[in-house]
Structure formats: structure tokens, C-alpha cells
Amino acid sequence: MVNGSNFQIEQQCPQCGAPIILDEADRILSCKFCRTRVYLAAEDIFRFYIPPAEGLSETIYFIPYWRIKGLSYTIKEKDMNRERQNSLFSYSISSTIRTIDISNKYFDINFLSLDSKLLPHSLGLRPQAMKLKFVGSNESEGKFLKFSPTLRDNFINDYQTRTGGIHKEIFIGETASVIYSPVYCANNRVYDALLKKPLDLQKRDVEIEQTLISATDEKWHVEFLPLLCPDCGADLPGEKDALIVFCDNCHTAWNPSNKNFIRVKYCAWREAKDDNITYLPFWQLKVKIAGFPLETYADLIKVNSSKEKKKKIIFSRKCLRLLKYL
């Protein structure tokens, strides 16, 4: 499935319980009623679920689906024929030149995160058409089946290494999350808990029901971190989709990852004459190459011309550099 839309999440304010609608990329929750501001944090990836239809008394089982949004770059080599003619000596020379064509496309895809060929392989447009909720927001909602990280890795590896002669595609991921879809069992059938209609499981509903009952339950919940500076206790301002927050009081930067605030080193280009300046953040990447020397431009030419196999490149984010926005 390909589309570029974000989905929305329903969440209650952790302080007063007021309903709040968040966008998929939002990381700061702000309540307009009690003025609470917290950061949404998780150890790895966010988990969401589609709420089932009302009026169901059966146990709800939530099926996990990987959702990946990113860019795909396609690399193709093409042979171009070039012919040269010389009218003075009445001869012509034809040659073949190999060129490289690079194109890109944006895609948004979801796929089943269970080893099953009977359950629906995709959620279709449901995540975009319906409001989601964070897993763990309602402990009595049902049983969330543990997803398989291996299936995601296999998908990405297959996408990156899939070749067709001189054709190659490279995937650069932007967002990865897990979305759960609800089902329930009744009268030896497995039903879609949204439409209340049986799934087409090729008369193997009992087998799927046993799989749902015996599957490992996923325990997860989103963490709410108060937006207060760990050093001085001042409020940490920031846009709702901020990945790094800054303290205007003690001039520190913080990365709210792994359920706590981690200090981030940064440097800024400041103008003394004009205070009305907006700064844009950029990650400064320090690259380490293992297996061969790569210190100068001459080393790069040697590596590019050699037939040596590609070595692993290790990236480390050392500091956050702020550049002036003109």
C-alpha cells in the first residue's frame, strides 16, 4: 500500500483525563484544559491498535502488523548507443556507453507480523481511515499478540538486496511502528472485530483460534515524561514533533529516548548584532570506516576503483549542530 498520509491517535491527558487527538509524528502531548505538557517516550518503537466495535463480550485478540514508511531508491544501468560519422573519410564508429539512472519513490506499507498465511496480510486503508490508540491505554481491552521483529528485518533485507540483473532497489526507512487489528472467536469461527464478519480462513478457523489462545501476550505502554529540565527544573519548550528539546534557562539540549532524558552536546552559530534569528538543527555525523584506509580524497578514489567488497560503515551521532536560518 502506498500513500503519504499520517494517522491520528486518540489519547487521554494523563493528568485530567481530557481527550486529545495526536498526529502520528507527535512526541509532545499538550492538554489545553490543565496545561499539562509531557513527552511521549518508548524504549524501541511505538505500538498502536485499532479499537474494536462496541457491544462485543468475547475476548478480543489483537493481530500485529508492521507499518513502515520511507523512501525507495531505484538504481538502473542503461546501455546507450552512440554513433559517430566522418564525412571526409566516409566511415562511422558506433559505441555503447553504460549510464546509471537513479529514481526514488515514497511509500507507506503495512504487513502481517505473524508467521501465518491464513490471516489477512495487510490492513489496507484502516490505519488512515480510523483513529488509533496506544497499546496499554486500556488494560482490559484484550490480548495483544507478540510481534516478530524477524519478519521486519527479512522484509527490509529482501527489499534492499532484491536485484534483477543490473537493477537494484535501496530502502531508507523513516518510520517503523506496529499496528494491532482486533479479531474475536465465536461458534468455531474467527471474526473481524470491526465489521463483526467472519474471516476467510479456508475452514481452518479452529487452528487459528488455538494459535491465538496459545500465542505470547505483548506487554507495553507509552511513557509520559514531564517536560522539565533535569539540570535546572525549568520548562522545556518545543514543537509537538520535536526529537530534541532545549532548555532556555541553562542552555542545555536533551534527547528524551529510552524513557529518560539524555544530554546532547551541541554548538551554535550565534550572531551578536541581531537577536531575531531562527536556528535550524542538523545532526553532525562522524563516520568510521573499518577494513581499509579512507582519510583523503585519493583514498576514496582507490576504494571506488577497486573490486574489494564493501565494508561495514559505522555512524555515531556526536553532536547536534545548529545552523542559522537566513
C-alpha positions as a Markdown table, in Angstrom:
| # | Residue | x | y | z |
|---|---|---|---|---|
| 1 | Met | 0.0 | 0.0 | 0.0 |
| 2 | Val | 1.4 | 3.4 | -0.9 |
| 3 | Asn | 0.2 | 6.7 | 0.4 |
| 4 | Gly | 1.7 | 9.6 | 2.2 |
| 5 | Ser | -0.8 | 10.3 | 4.9 |
| 6 | Asn | -0.3 | 10.2 | 8.7 |
| 7 | Phe | -2.8 | 8.6 | 11.0 |
| 8 | Gln | -4.3 | 10.0 | 14.2 |
| 9 | Ile | -4.2 | 8.7 | 17.8 |
| 10 | Glu | -6.8 | 9.2 | 20.5 |
| 11 | Gln | -5.2 | 9.7 | 23.9 |
| 12 | Gln | -6.4 | 10.9 | 27.3 |
| 13 | Cys | -4.5 | 13.5 | 29.2 |
| 14 | Pro | -2.5 | 11.7 | 31.9 |
| 15 | Gln | -3.3 | 14.5 | 34.4 |
| 16 | Cys | -7.0 | 15.4 | 33.9 |
| 17 | Gly | -8.3 | 12.7 | 31.5 |
| 18 | Ala | -9.4 | 15.1 | 28.8 |
| 19 | Pro | -9.5 | 13.6 | 25.2 |
| 20 | Ile | -6.6 | 14.6 | 23.0 |
| 21 | Ile | -6.0 | 13.9 | 19.3 |
| 22 | Leu | -2.4 | 13.4 | 18.3 |
| 23 | Asp | -0.8 | 13.0 | 14.9 |
| 24 | Glu | 1.4 | 10.1 | 14.1 |
| 25 | Ala | 4.6 | 12.2 | 14.4 |
| 26 | Asp | 3.7 | 14.0 | 17.6 |
| 27 | Arg | 6.0 | 13.4 | 20.5 |
| 28 | Ile | 4.8 | 16.2 | 22.8 |
| 29 | Leu | 1.3 | 15.9 | 24.3 |
| 30 | Ser | -0.2 | 19.3 | 25.4 |
| 31 | Cys | -3.5 | 19.5 | 27.2 |
| 32 | Lys | -5.5 | 22.7 | 26.6 |
| 33 | Phe | -7.6 | 22.1 | 29.7 |
| 34 | Cys | -5.0 | 21.5 | 32.5 |
| 35 | Arg | -1.9 | 22.9 | 30.6 |
| 36 | Thr | 0.0 | 19.6 | 31.1 |
| 37 | Arg | 2.9 | 19.1 | 28.8 |
| 38 | Val | 4.6 | 15.7 | 28.6 |
| 39 | Tyr | 6.9 | 13.9 | 26.2 |
| 40 | Leu | 5.8 | 10.5 | 24.7 |
| 41 | Ala | 8.7 | 8.1 | 25.0 |
| 42 | Ala | 9.3 | 4.4 | 24.3 |
| 43 | Glu | 12.3 | 2.1 | 24.5 |
| 44 | Asp | 12.1 | 1.0 | 20.9 |
| 45 | Ile | 9.1 | 1.5 | 18.6 |
| 46 | Phe | 5.5 | 2.8 | 19.2 |
| 47 | Arg | 2.6 | 0.4 | 19.3 |
| 48 | Phe | -0.9 | 1.3 | 18.3 |
| 49 | Tyr | -4.2 | -0.6 | 18.0 |
| 50 | Ile | -7.5 | -0.1 | 16.1 |
| 51 | Pro | -10.3 | -0.1 | 18.7 |
| 52 | Pro | -12.9 | -2.9 | 18.2 |
| 53 | Ala | -16.6 | -2.3 | 17.6 |
| 54 | Glu | -18.8 | -1.7 | 20.6 |
| 55 | Gly | -21.0 | -4.4 | 22.1 |
| 56 | Leu | -18.6 | -7.4 | 22.0 |
| 57 | Ser | -18.5 | -9.7 | 25.0 |
| 58 | Glu | -16.0 | -12.2 | 23.5 |
| 59 | Thr | -12.2 | -12.0 | 24.2 |
| 60 | Ile | -10.6 | -9.7 | 21.7 |
| 61 | Tyr | -7.3 | -10.8 | 20.2 |
| 62 | Phe | -5.1 | -8.1 | 18.5 |
| 63 | Ile | -3.1 | -9.2 | 15.5 |
| 64 | Pro | 0.2 | -7.3 | 15.0 |
| 65 | Tyr | 1.1 | -5.7 | 11.7 |
| 66 | Trp | 4.4 | -3.9 | 10.8 |
| 67 | Arg | 3.9 | -0.4 | 9.4 |
| 68 | Ile | 7.0 | 1.0 | 7.6 |
| 69 | Lys | 7.1 | 4.4 | 5.9 |
| 70 | Gly | 10.1 | 5.5 | 3.9 |
| 71 | Leu | 11.9 | 6.2 | 0.6 |
| 72 | Ser | 12.9 | 3.7 | -2.0 |
| 73 | Tyr | 15.7 | 4.5 | -4.4 |
| 74 | Thr | 15.9 | 2.5 | -7.7 |
| 75 | Ile | 19.3 | 2.2 | -9.4 |
| 76 | Lys | 19.3 | 1.1 | -13.1 |
| 77 | Glu | 22.1 | 0.8 | -15.5 |
| 78 | Lys | 21.3 | 1.5 | -19.1 |
| 79 | Asp | 23.2 | 0.9 | -22.3 |
| 80 | Met | 23.2 | 3.9 | -24.7 |
| 81 | Asn | 24.4 | 3.5 | -28.3 |
| 82 | Arg | 26.4 | 6.4 | -29.7 |
| 83 | Glu | 27.4 | 6.6 | -33.4 |
| 84 | Arg | 30.0 | 9.0 | -34.9 |
| 85 | Gln | 30.3 | 9.7 | -38.6 |
| 86 | Asn | 33.1 | 11.3 | -40.6 |
| 87 | Ser | 32.0 | 12.7 | -43.9 |
| 88 | Leu | 35.6 | 13.4 | -45.1 |
| 89 | Phe | 36.8 | 9.8 | -44.9 |
| 90 | Ser | 33.4 | 8.1 | -45.2 |
| 91 | Tyr | 33.4 | 6.0 | -42.1 |
| 92 | Ser | 31.3 | 5.7 | -39.0 |
| 93 | Ile | 32.1 | 4.4 | -35.5 |
| 94 | Ser | 29.4 | 3.1 | -33.1 |
| 95 | Ser | 30.0 | 2.6 | -29.4 |
| 96 | Thr | 28.0 | 1.6 | -26.3 |
| 97 | Ile | 28.0 | 3.8 | -23.2 |
| 98 | Arg | 26.7 | 2.5 | -19.9 |
| 99 | Thr | 24.8 | 5.1 | -17.8 |
| 100 | Ile | 23.2 | 4.9 | -14.4 |
| 101 | Asp | 19.7 | 6.1 | -13.8 |
| 102 | Ile | 18.6 | 6.8 | -10.1 |
| 103 | Ser | 15.0 | 7.4 | -9.2 |
| 104 | Asn | 13.1 | 7.5 | -5.9 |
| 105 | Lys | 9.6 | 7.0 | -4.6 |
| 106 | Tyr | 7.8 | 7.4 | -1.3 |
| 107 | Phe | 5.9 | 4.5 | 0.1 |
| 108 | Asp | 3.8 | 3.6 | 3.1 |
| 109 | Ile | 3.3 | -0.1 | 3.7 |
| 110 | Asn | 1.9 | -2.5 | 6.4 |
| 111 | Phe | 2.2 | -6.2 | 6.5 |
| 112 | Leu | 1.4 | -9.1 | 8.9 |
| 113 | Ser | 3.9 | -9.6 | 11.7 |
| 114 | Leu | 2.9 | -13.2 | 12.4 |
| 115 | Asp | 4.1 | -16.4 | 10.7 |
| 116 | Ser | 0.7 | -17.2 | 9.2 |
| 117 | Lys | -0.6 | -17.5 | 5.6 |
| 118 | Leu | -4.2 | -17.5 | 6.5 |
| 119 | Leu | -4.7 | -14.2 | 8.4 |
| 120 | Pro | -5.1 | -11.0 | 6.3 |
| 121 | His | -1.6 | -10.0 | 5.0 |
| 122 | Ser | -2.4 | -6.2 | 5.2 |
| 123 | Leu | -4.5 | -3.7 | 7.0 |
| 124 | Gly | -5.3 | -1.8 | 3.8 |
| 125 | Leu | -6.5 | 1.8 | 4.5 |
| 126 | Arg | -7.8 | 1.1 | 8.0 |
| 127 | Pro | -5.0 | 3.0 | 9.9 |
| 128 | Gln | -5.6 | 6.1 | 7.8 |
| 129 | Ala | -9.4 | 5.9 | 8.0 |
| 130 | Met | -9.8 | 5.2 | 11.7 |
| 131 | Lys | -8.3 | 6.8 | 14.9 |
| 132 | Leu | -5.9 | 4.6 | 16.7 |
| 133 | Lys | -4.9 | 4.3 | 20.4 |
| 134 | Phe | -1.7 | 3.5 | 22.2 |
| 135 | Val | -1.3 | -0.1 | 23.3 |
| 136 | Gly | -1.6 | -0.2 | 27.1 |
| 137 | Ser | -4.0 | 2.7 | 27.3 |
| 138 | Asn | -6.8 | 0.2 | 28.3 |
| 139 | Glu | -5.5 | -2.9 | 30.1 |
| 140 | Ser | -8.9 | -4.7 | 29.8 |
| 141 | Glu | -9.1 | -4.2 | 26.0 |
| 142 | Gly | -7.9 | -7.7 | 25.1 |
| 143 | Lys | -4.9 | -9.8 | 24.3 |
| 144 | Phe | -2.1 | -8.3 | 22.2 |
| 145 | Leu | -0.1 | -11.0 | 20.3 |
| 146 | Lys | 3.7 | -10.5 | 20.4 |
| 147 | Phe | 5.0 | -9.4 | 17.0 |
| 148 | Ser | 8.0 | -10.8 | 15.2 |
| 149 | Pro | 11.0 | -8.4 | 14.7 |
| 150 | Thr | 12.5 | -11.0 | 12.3 |
| 151 | Leu | 9.7 | -10.5 | 9.8 |
| 152 | Arg | 10.5 | -6.8 | 9.6 |
| 153 | Asp | 14.2 | -7.4 | 9.2 |
| 154 | Asn | 13.5 | -10.0 | 6.5 |
| 155 | Phe | 11.3 | -7.6 | 4.6 |
| 156 | Ile | 13.9 | -4.8 | 4.7 |
| 157 | Asn | 16.8 | -7.1 | 3.7 |
| 158 | Asp | 14.8 | -8.6 | 0.9 |
| 159 | Tyr | 13.9 | -5.1 | -0.3 |
| 160 | Gln | 17.4 | -3.9 | -0.2 |
| 161 | Thr | 19.1 | -6.9 | -1.8 |
| 162 | Arg | 16.4 | -7.7 | -4.4 |
| 163 | Thr | 18.1 | -7.4 | -7.8 |
| 164 | Gly | 17.2 | -8.1 | -11.4 |
| 165 | Gly | 20.3 | -8.2 | -13.5 |
| 166 | Ile | 21.5 | -4.6 | -13.5 |
| 167 | His | 18.6 | -3.4 | -11.3 |
| 168 | Lys | 18.8 | -2.6 | -7.6 |
| 169 | Glu | 16.5 | -1.0 | -5.0 |
| 170 | Ile | 17.6 | 0.5 | -1.8 |
| 171 | Phe | 15.2 | 1.3 | 1.1 |
| 172 | Ile | 15.8 | 4.1 | 3.5 |
| 173 | Gly | 13.3 | 3.9 | 6.4 |
| 174 | Glu | 11.8 | 6.9 | 8.1 |
| 175 | Thr | 9.2 | 5.5 | 10.5 |
| 176 | Ala | 8.6 | 2.0 | 11.8 |
| 177 | Ser | 5.7 | 1.1 | 14.2 |
| 178 | Val | 3.4 | -1.8 | 15.0 |
| 179 | Ile | -0.4 | -1.6 | 14.5 |
| 180 | Tyr | -2.8 | -4.1 | 16.0 |
| 181 | Ser | -6.0 | -5.2 | 14.4 |
| 182 | Pro | -8.8 | -6.8 | 16.5 |
| 183 | Val | -10.5 | -10.2 | 16.0 |
| 184 | Tyr | -12.6 | -12.5 | 18.2 |
| 185 | Cys | -13.7 | -16.1 | 18.1 |
| 186 | Ala | -17.3 | -17.4 | 18.3 |
| 187 | Asn | -19.1 | -20.5 | 17.1 |
| 188 | Asn | -15.8 | -22.1 | 15.9 |
| 189 | Arg | -15.2 | -19.1 | 13.6 |
| 190 | Val | -12.8 | -16.2 | 13.7 |
| 191 | Tyr | -14.4 | -12.8 | 13.2 |
| 192 | Asp | -13.2 | -9.3 | 12.2 |
| 193 | Ala | -13.9 | -7.3 | 15.4 |
| 194 | Leu | -14.6 | -4.1 | 13.4 |
| 195 | Leu | -17.1 | -5.4 | 10.8 |
| 196 | Lys | -18.3 | -8.4 | 13.0 |
| 197 | Lys | -18.0 | -10.6 | 10.0 |
| 198 | Pro | -16.1 | -14.0 | 9.8 |
| 199 | Leu | -12.7 | -14.0 | 8.2 |
| 200 | Asp | -12.0 | -16.2 | 5.2 |
| 201 | Leu | -9.6 | -18.7 | 6.7 |
| 202 | Gln | -10.2 | -21.6 | 4.4 |
| 203 | Lys | -12.1 | -23.6 | 7.0 |
| 204 | Arg | -9.2 | -23.6 | 9.4 |
| 205 | Asp | -10.7 | -21.3 | 12.0 |
| 206 | Val | -10.2 | -23.8 | 14.8 |
| 207 | Glu | -6.5 | -23.9 | 14.0 |
| 208 | Ile | -6.2 | -20.2 | 14.1 |
| 209 | Glu | -8.2 | -19.9 | 17.3 |
| 210 | Gln | -5.8 | -22.3 | 19.0 |
| 211 | Thr | -2.9 | -20.2 | 17.7 |
| 212 | Leu | -4.5 | -17.0 | 19.2 |
| 213 | Ile | -5.0 | -18.6 | 22.5 |
| 214 | Ser | -1.5 | -20.0 | 22.9 |
| 215 | Ala | 0.3 | -17.0 | 21.5 |
| 216 | Thr | 2.6 | -14.9 | 23.8 |
| 217 | Asp | 0.9 | -11.7 | 25.1 |
| 218 | Glu | 2.6 | -8.4 | 24.4 |
| 219 | Lys | 3.0 | -6.1 | 27.4 |
| 220 | Trp | 3.8 | -2.5 | 26.5 |
| 221 | His | 2.8 | 1.1 | 27.3 |
| 222 | Val | 3.9 | 4.5 | 26.4 |
| 223 | Glu | 5.8 | 6.6 | 28.9 |
| 224 | Phe | 4.9 | 10.1 | 29.8 |
| 225 | Leu | 8.0 | 12.2 | 30.7 |
| 226 | Pro | 7.4 | 15.7 | 32.3 |
| 227 | Leu | 9.0 | 18.4 | 30.1 |
| 228 | Leu | 11.2 | 19.7 | 32.9 |
| 229 | Cys | 14.9 | 20.2 | 32.5 |
| 230 | Pro | 16.8 | 17.6 | 34.5 |
| 231 | Asp | 19.5 | 20.1 | 35.4 |
| 232 | Cys | 17.6 | 23.2 | 36.5 |
| 233 | Gly | 13.9 | 22.2 | 36.6 |
| 234 | Ala | 12.8 | 24.8 | 34.1 |
| 235 | Asp | 10.1 | 24.1 | 31.4 |
| 236 | Leu | 11.4 | 22.6 | 28.2 |
| 237 | Pro | 9.7 | 24.2 | 25.2 |
| 238 | Gly | 9.4 | 22.5 | 21.8 |
| 239 | Glu | 7.3 | 21.8 | 18.8 |
| 240 | Lys | 4.9 | 18.9 | 19.1 |
| 241 | Asp | 7.1 | 16.7 | 16.8 |
| 242 | Ala | 10.4 | 17.6 | 18.4 |
| 243 | Leu | 13.0 | 14.9 | 18.8 |
| 244 | Ile | 15.4 | 17.1 | 20.8 |
| 245 | Val | 14.3 | 19.7 | 23.4 |
| 246 | Phe | 16.3 | 22.7 | 24.6 |
| 247 | Cys | 16.3 | 24.4 | 27.9 |
| 248 | Asp | 16.3 | 28.2 | 27.5 |
| 249 | Asn | 17.3 | 28.7 | 31.2 |
| 250 | Cys | 20.5 | 26.7 | 31.4 |
| 251 | His | 21.1 | 26.3 | 27.7 |
| 252 | Thr | 21.2 | 22.5 | 27.5 |
| 253 | Ala | 19.8 | 20.1 | 25.0 |
| 254 | Trp | 18.1 | 16.8 | 25.8 |
| 255 | Asn | 17.2 | 13.6 | 23.9 |
| 256 | Pro | 14.1 | 12.0 | 25.5 |
| 257 | Ser | 14.9 | 8.4 | 24.4 |
| 258 | Asn | 14.9 | 5.2 | 26.4 |
| 259 | Lys | 12.3 | 6.6 | 28.8 |
| 260 | Asn | 14.7 | 9.3 | 30.2 |
| 261 | Phe | 16.4 | 12.5 | 29.2 |
| 262 | Ile | 19.9 | 12.1 | 27.8 |
| 263 | Arg | 22.1 | 15.2 | 27.4 |
| 264 | Val | 23.1 | 16.0 | 23.8 |
| 265 | Lys | 26.2 | 18.0 | 23.0 |
| 266 | Tyr | 25.5 | 20.9 | 20.6 |
| 267 | Cys | 27.1 | 24.0 | 19.2 |
| 268 | Ala | 25.5 | 27.0 | 17.6 |
| 269 | Trp | 26.5 | 29.8 | 15.3 |
| 270 | Arg | 25.4 | 33.0 | 17.0 |
| 271 | Glu | 25.1 | 36.5 | 15.6 |
| 272 | Ala | 25.8 | 39.2 | 18.2 |
| 273 | Lys | 24.2 | 42.0 | 16.2 |
| 274 | Asp | 20.7 | 40.5 | 15.6 |
| 275 | Asp | 18.7 | 38.6 | 18.1 |
| 276 | Asn | 15.8 | 37.9 | 15.7 |
| 277 | Ile | 17.3 | 34.7 | 14.3 |
| 278 | Thr | 15.7 | 31.3 | 13.9 |
| 279 | Tyr | 18.1 | 28.3 | 14.1 |
| 280 | Leu | 17.6 | 25.1 | 12.3 |
| 281 | Pro | 19.0 | 21.8 | 13.8 |
| 282 | Phe | 21.3 | 19.5 | 11.9 |
| 283 | Trp | 22.9 | 16.2 | 13.0 |
| 284 | Gln | 26.6 | 16.2 | 12.6 |
| 285 | Leu | 27.6 | 12.6 | 11.7 |
| 286 | Lys | 31.1 | 11.3 | 12.4 |
| 287 | Val | 31.8 | 8.3 | 10.0 |
| 288 | Lys | 34.1 | 5.5 | 10.9 |
| 289 | Ile | 35.3 | 3.2 | 8.1 |
| 290 | Ala | 36.6 | -0.3 | 9.1 |
| 291 | Gly | 38.7 | -2.5 | 6.9 |
| 292 | Phe | 40.6 | -0.1 | 4.6 |
| 293 | Pro | 42.1 | 3.5 | 4.9 |
| 294 | Leu | 39.7 | 6.3 | 4.0 |
| 295 | Glu | 41.3 | 9.6 | 5.1 |
| 296 | Thr | 41.8 | 11.6 | 1.9 |
| 297 | Tyr | 40.0 | 12.0 | -1.4 |
| 298 | Ala | 42.8 | 9.9 | -3.0 |
| 299 | Asp | 41.8 | 7.0 | -0.7 |
| 300 | Leu | 38.2 | 7.4 | -1.8 |
| 301 | Ile | 39.2 | 7.1 | -5.5 |
| 302 | Lys | 41.2 | 4.0 | -4.7 |
| 303 | Val | 38.3 | 2.4 | -2.9 |
| 304 | Asn | 35.9 | 3.3 | -5.7 |
| 305 | Ser | 38.1 | 1.8 | -8.4 |
| 306 | Ser | 39.0 | -1.4 | -6.5 |
| 307 | Lys | 36.9 | -4.6 | -6.6 |
| 308 | Glu | 37.2 | -5.0 | -2.8 |
| 309 | Lys | 33.9 | -5.9 | -1.1 |
| 310 | Lys | 32.0 | -3.3 | 0.7 |
| 311 | Lys | 32.9 | -2.9 | 4.4 |
| 312 | Lys | 30.7 | -2.0 | 7.2 |
| 313 | Ile | 30.2 | 1.7 | 7.9 |
| 314 | Ile | 29.5 | 2.7 | 11.5 |
| 315 | Phe | 27.8 | 6.0 | 12.2 |
| 316 | Ser | 27.9 | 7.8 | 15.5 |
| 317 | Arg | 26.0 | 11.0 | 16.3 |
| 318 | Lys | 28.5 | 13.1 | 18.2 |
| 319 | Cys | 26.8 | 16.5 | 18.4 |
| 320 | Leu | 23.9 | 18.5 | 17.2 |
| 321 | Arg | 24.9 | 21.5 | 15.2 |
| 322 | Leu | 22.6 | 24.4 | 14.8 |
| 323 | Leu | 23.0 | 26.5 | 11.7 |
| 324 | Lys | 21.5 | 29.9 | 11.1 |
| 325 | Tyr | 18.3 | 30.1 | 9.1 |
| 326 | Leu | 18.6 | 33.0 | 6.7 |
